[in-house]
């Protein structure tokens, strides 16, 4: 077994991130006991789970003498925002290839505003289907080479073996925290996009005898697609790290019932989850990942899939800058603002 401490790594994140009990949220739901693992507080570029991944991914790029980064993602990519911030700290050229469907807003708001503030070169492309970028990233990399750079193309979502390794490593941190708090969670809930964070947490849990099962809530892809793709991602990482246990199909717990119309589309349940956590805990979830995952947790409580006596950890993956790409009506905030104005 290869220790993650043997891998090239940047030391930029604010770690360990807090593990906070959300007692008012638990009370509002009538149980279970809920803890928030605050990976929204990793620090760099306004934080999020991608900071942990990029410590290892860009760590490899630096070790191999690359001097430019090419990042692919959606228009509101958290990975792109954080990679741009890290690139500036390290003096790297950063080019972002951001895709989405035609008609989707490309306004400079939320993460996209921050990408431009960081000074990254932004390429906006139509992608249909959404995650099919064709040769766009390779074309941008080729252009950088012509300009004298040596570019490193970061996998979608940072979900290559190094990105998965980051959350195998994060599992050690979480296990120490639950031991210190003397709690024994039955589930760890996490949003699933490209699948790297889920795969790392799942491999970490399997290989470190965690007491909990990792439950992934898809925010974009179907369960059948993920059940085909996640073992591939996990197997590559397990081979890379020489882990004794791999993810068997029965080890993969995925719920795809909370995507809504598409990736990034607001759902009523997501809207309500964001409001409930904001108003009980003062914590902001994002509308793309953590809001939908929290909607799932809330509904699993109301339907009895999670019992009131259980203990659950919810991984807050960050992404709150994306809130500012949505208007007040979409977020369900306009009515309260209007009521306050009328009462003055």
C-alpha positions as CSV (number, residue, x, y, z in Angstrom):
1,X,0.0,0.0,0.0
2,X,1.4,3.4,-1.0
3,X,0.8,6.1,1.6
4,X,-0.6,9.4,0.3
5,X,2.2,11.0,2.2
6,X,4.6,9.6,-0.5
7,X,2.8,11.6,-3.3
8,X,3.9,15.1,-4.5
9,X,1.6,17.5,-2.7
10,X,1.1,21.2,-2.1
11,X,0.4,22.3,1.4
12,X,-2.2,25.1,0.8
13,X,-5.5,24.0,2.4
14,X,-6.5,25.1,5.9
15,X,-6.7,21.6,7.5
16,X,-8.2,19.9,9.3
17,X,-11.5,21.3,8.4
18,X,-14.0,21.5,11.2
19,X,-16.5,18.7,12.0
20,X,-19.4,20.6,13.5
21,X,-22.6,19.3,15.0
22,X,-25.7,20.8,13.3
23,X,-28.0,20.5,16.3
24,X,-30.6,23.0,15.2
25,X,-30.9,21.3,11.8
26,X,-31.2,17.9,13.5
27,X,-34.0,19.3,15.8
28,X,-35.8,20.8,12.8
29,X,-35.8,17.4,11.1
30,X,-36.7,15.4,14.2
31,X,-33.3,13.6,14.1
32,X,-30.9,12.0,13.2
33,X,-27.8,13.6,14.7
34,X,-26.1,15.5,11.9
35,X,-22.5,16.6,11.7
36,X,-21.2,18.9,8.9
37,X,-17.7,18.2,7.6
38,X,-16.8,21.7,6.6
39,X,-14.7,21.3,3.4
40,X,-16.2,24.6,2.3
41,X,-13.6,26.1,4.7
42,X,-10.4,24.7,3.0
43,X,-9.4,28.3,2.4
44,X,-7.8,28.8,-1.0
45,X,-9.9,30.6,-3.6
46,X,-12.9,30.7,-1.2
47,X,-12.5,27.0,-0.4
48,X,-14.3,23.8,-1.3
49,X,-13.4,20.1,-1.8
50,X,-11.4,20.8,-4.9
51,X,-8.7,22.4,-2.8
52,X,-7.8,19.0,-1.4
53,X,-7.8,17.4,-4.8
54,X,-5.7,20.2,-6.4
55,X,-3.0,19.9,-3.6
56,X,-2.2,16.5,-5.1
57,X,-3.1,17.1,-8.8
58,X,-1.1,20.4,-9.1
59,X,1.5,18.9,-6.8
60,X,2.2,16.3,-9.4
61,X,2.3,19.0,-12.1
62,X,4.9,21.0,-10.2
63,X,7.0,17.9,-9.5
64,X,7.0,17.2,-13.2
65,X,8.0,20.7,-14.1
66,X,4.8,21.9,-15.9
67,X,4.3,25.7,-15.9
68,X,0.7,26.0,-17.1
69,X,-2.6,24.5,-16.2
70,X,-5.6,23.7,-18.5
71,X,-8.8,23.1,-16.6
72,X,-12.1,21.9,-18.0
73,X,-15.5,22.3,-16.3
74,X,-18.9,23.9,-16.4
75,X,-19.5,27.7,-16.6
76,X,-19.8,27.8,-12.8
77,X,-16.9,25.3,-12.2
78,X,-15.5,25.3,-8.6
79,X,-12.5,23.5,-9.8
80,X,-11.7,26.3,-12.3
81,X,-12.1,29.0,-9.7
82,X,-9.7,27.3,-7.2
83,X,-7.2,26.2,-9.9
84,X,-7.0,29.9,-11.0
85,X,-6.3,31.0,-7.4
86,X,-3.7,28.3,-6.8
87,X,-2.1,29.1,-10.2
88,X,-1.6,32.7,-9.2
89,X,0.0,31.7,-5.9
90,X,2.5,29.5,-7.8
91,X,3.1,31.7,-10.8
92,X,1.5,29.3,-13.3
93,X,-0.3,30.3,-16.5
94,X,-4.0,29.1,-16.2
95,X,-6.4,28.5,-19.1
96,X,-10.0,27.5,-18.4
97,X,-12.1,25.7,-20.9
98,X,-15.7,26.1,-19.6
99,X,-18.6,24.4,-21.3
100,X,-22.4,24.2,-21.1
101,X,-25.4,23.9,-23.3
102,X,-26.4,26.7,-25.7
103,X,-28.8,29.2,-24.0
104,X,-27.2,28.6,-20.6
105,X,-26.1,31.9,-18.9
106,X,-22.5,32.9,-19.4
107,X,-22.8,36.1,-17.4
108,X,-19.8,37.1,-15.4
109,X,-21.3,36.2,-12.1
110,X,-20.5,33.7,-9.3
111,X,-17.5,31.6,-10.1
112,X,-17.1,32.9,-13.6
113,X,-16.7,36.4,-12.3
114,X,-14.0,35.2,-9.9
115,X,-12.2,33.3,-12.7
116,X,-11.9,36.6,-14.6
117,X,-10.9,38.5,-11.5
118,X,-8.1,36.0,-11.0
119,X,-7.0,36.8,-14.5
120,X,-7.3,33.3,-16.0
121,X,-7.7,33.0,-19.7
122,X,-11.3,31.8,-20.1
123,X,-12.5,29.9,-23.2
124,X,-16.3,29.4,-23.3
125,X,-17.6,26.5,-25.5
126,X,-20.9,24.9,-26.3
127,X,-20.9,21.2,-25.1
128,X,-23.6,18.8,-26.1
129,X,-23.9,16.5,-24.3
130,X,-22.8,18.7,-21.4
131,X,-19.5,16.9,-20.5
132,X,-18.4,16.3,-24.0
133,X,-15.6,18.8,-24.7
134,X,-14.2,17.2,-27.8
135,X,-10.7,18.5,-28.6
136,X,-11.2,21.9,-26.8
137,X,-8.8,21.2,-24.0
138,X,-6.2,19.7,-26.2
139,X,-6.5,22.6,-28.6
140,X,-5.9,25.1,-25.8
141,X,-2.9,23.0,-24.6
142,X,-1.5,23.0,-28.0
143,X,-1.8,26.8,-28.3
144,X,0.0,27.1,-24.9
145,X,2.9,24.9,-26.2
146,X,3.2,27.1,-29.3
147,X,3.7,30.0,-26.9
148,X,6.5,28.3,-25.0
149,X,4.5,26.8,-22.1
150,X,4.5,23.3,-20.8
151,X,0.8,22.7,-20.0
152,X,-0.7,20.1,-17.7
153,X,-4.4,19.2,-18.5
154,X,-6.3,18.6,-15.2
155,X,-8.9,15.8,-15.5
156,X,-12.6,16.8,-15.4
157,X,-13.4,17.5,-11.7
158,X,-9.8,16.8,-10.7
159,X,-10.9,13.1,-10.6
160,X,-7.8,11.4,-11.7
161,X,-5.9,9.1,-9.3
162,X,-4.3,12.0,-7.5
163,X,-7.6,13.7,-6.9
164,X,-9.1,10.4,-5.6
165,X,-6.0,10.0,-3.3
166,X,-6.8,13.4,-1.7
167,X,-10.1,12.0,-0.3
168,X,-8.5,8.7,0.7
169,X,-6.2,10.9,2.8
170,X,-9.1,13.1,4.0
171,X,-10.7,9.9,5.4
172,X,-7.9,9.7,8.0
173,X,-8.7,13.2,9.2
174,X,-12.4,12.4,9.5
175,X,-11.8,9.2,11.4
176,X,-9.6,11.0,13.9
177,X,-12.3,13.6,14.4
178,X,-15.2,11.1,14.9
179,X,-13.0,9.2,17.3
180,X,-12.2,12.3,19.3
181,X,-15.9,13.3,19.4
182,X,-16.9,9.7,20.4
183,X,-19.5,9.4,17.7
184,X,-20.2,6.5,15.3
185,X,-21.9,7.7,12.2
186,X,-23.8,5.2,10.0
187,X,-23.6,7.2,6.8
188,X,-21.4,9.8,5.2
189,X,-23.4,11.8,2.6
190,X,-21.7,13.5,-0.3
191,X,-22.7,15.1,-3.6
192,X,-21.4,13.2,-6.7
193,X,-20.5,15.0,-9.9
194,X,-17.4,13.5,-11.7
195,X,-17.1,11.0,-8.9
196,X,-13.5,11.6,-7.6
197,X,-14.5,12.8,-4.1
198,X,-17.0,9.9,-3.7
199,X,-14.5,7.3,-4.9
200,X,-11.8,8.6,-2.6
201,X,-14.1,8.6,0.4
202,X,-15.4,5.1,-0.5
203,X,-11.9,3.7,-0.9
204,X,-10.8,5.4,2.3
205,X,-13.7,4.0,4.2
206,X,-13.2,0.5,2.9
207,X,-9.4,0.4,3.5
208,X,-9.5,2.2,6.9
209,X,-12.4,0.2,8.5
210,X,-14.7,3.3,8.8
211,X,-17.9,2.7,10.8
212,X,-20.0,4.4,8.1
213,X,-21.1,3.7,4.6
214,X,-20.6,6.4,2.0
215,X,-23.8,7.5,0.3
216,X,-23.4,9.5,-2.9
217,X,-26.1,11.8,-4.2
218,X,-25.8,12.4,-7.9
219,X,-26.1,16.0,-9.1
220,X,-25.8,15.3,-12.8
221,X,-25.5,11.7,-14.0
222,X,-27.8,8.7,-13.8
223,X,-27.2,6.0,-11.2
224,X,-26.6,3.4,-14.0
225,X,-23.9,5.5,-15.6
226,X,-22.2,6.1,-12.2
227,X,-22.4,2.4,-11.3
228,X,-20.5,1.7,-14.5
229,X,-18.0,4.6,-14.2
230,X,-17.2,4.8,-10.5
231,X,-15.6,1.4,-10.3
232,X,-13.2,2.4,-13.1
233,X,-12.2,5.6,-11.4
234,X,-11.8,3.7,-8.1
235,X,-9.8,0.9,-9.6
236,X,-7.3,3.2,-11.2
237,X,-6.8,5.0,-7.9
238,X,-6.6,1.8,-5.9
239,X,-4.0,0.4,-8.3
240,X,-2.1,3.8,-8.1
241,X,-2.1,3.7,-4.3
242,X,-1.8,-0.1,-4.1
243,X,-4.8,-0.4,-1.8
244,X,-5.7,-3.9,-0.7
245,X,-9.5,-3.3,-1.0
246,X,-11.3,-2.2,-4.2
247,X,-14.9,-1.0,-4.6
248,X,-17.2,-3.8,-5.4
249,X,-20.6,-3.0,-6.9
250,X,-22.3,-3.7,-3.5
251,X,-20.0,-1.1,-1.9
252,X,-21.3,1.7,-4.1
253,X,-24.4,3.5,-2.8
254,X,-25.7,6.1,-5.2
255,X,-29.1,7.9,-5.3
256,X,-29.8,9.8,-8.6
257,X,-33.3,11.0,-7.6
258,X,-32.3,14.7,-6.8
259,X,-30.7,15.9,-10.1
260,X,-33.8,17.7,-11.3
261,X,-34.0,18.7,-15.0
262,X,-30.2,18.8,-15.4
263,X,-26.9,19.7,-13.8
264,X,-27.1,23.1,-12.2
265,X,-30.8,23.4,-12.5
266,X,-32.6,24.6,-9.4
267,X,-35.1,22.2,-7.8
268,X,-37.7,23.1,-5.2
269,X,-36.2,20.6,-2.7
270,X,-32.7,22.1,-3.2
271,X,-34.1,25.6,-2.7
272,X,-35.8,24.5,0.5
273,X,-32.7,22.7,1.8
274,X,-30.5,25.7,1.2
275,X,-32.9,27.9,3.1
276,X,-33.3,25.5,6.0
277,X,-29.6,25.1,6.6
278,X,-29.0,28.8,6.3
279,X,-31.8,29.6,8.8
280,X,-30.9,26.9,11.3
281,X,-27.1,26.8,11.2
282,X,-26.1,30.0,9.4
283,X,-24.3,27.8,6.8
284,X,-24.6,28.4,3.1
285,X,-25.0,25.5,0.7
286,X,-24.5,25.8,-3.0
287,X,-27.3,25.2,-5.6
288,X,-25.3,22.8,-7.7
289,X,-23.8,20.2,-5.3
290,X,-24.4,20.5,-1.6
291,X,-27.9,21.9,-1.8
292,X,-29.1,18.8,-3.8
293,X,-27.2,16.4,-1.5
294,X,-28.8,18.0,1.6
295,X,-32.3,17.7,-0.1
296,X,-31.6,14.0,-0.3
297,X,-30.6,13.8,3.3
298,X,-33.7,15.7,4.4
299,X,-36.0,13.5,2.3
300,X,-34.3,10.3,3.5
301,X,-35.1,11.4,7.1
302,X,-38.7,12.2,6.3
303,X,-39.3,8.9,4.5
304,X,-37.6,6.8,7.2
305,X,-34.6,5.8,5.1
306,X,-32.5,7.4,7.9
307,X,-33.8,6.7,11.4
308,X,-34.0,9.4,14.1
309,X,-31.5,7.6,16.4
310,X,-28.8,7.5,13.7
311,X,-25.7,9.7,13.3
312,X,-24.8,11.1,9.9
313,X,-21.9,13.1,8.5
314,X,-22.6,15.5,5.6
315,X,-19.6,16.5,3.6
316,X,-20.0,20.2,2.7
317,X,-18.1,20.4,-0.6
318,X,-18.3,24.2,-0.9
319,X,-19.3,26.1,-4.0
320,X,-21.2,28.9,-2.4
321,X,-19.9,31.5,-4.9
322,X,-22.3,29.9,-7.4
323,X,-25.2,31.3,-5.3
324,X,-24.4,34.7,-6.9
325,X,-25.1,33.4,-10.4
326,X,-28.8,32.8,-9.4
327,X,-31.4,35.5,-8.9
328,X,-33.4,36.0,-5.8
329,X,-36.6,34.5,-7.2
330,X,-34.8,31.3,-8.2
331,X,-33.2,31.0,-4.8
332,X,-36.5,31.7,-3.1
333,X,-35.1,34.8,-1.3
334,X,-37.2,37.5,-3.1
335,X,-40.4,37.2,-1.0
336,X,-38.6,37.8,2.3
337,X,-36.7,40.7,0.9
338,X,-39.9,42.3,-0.4
339,X,-41.7,41.8,2.9
340,X,-38.8,43.5,4.8
341,X,-38.9,46.4,2.4
342,X,-42.7,46.8,2.8
343,X,-42.4,46.8,6.6
344,X,-40.1,49.8,6.7
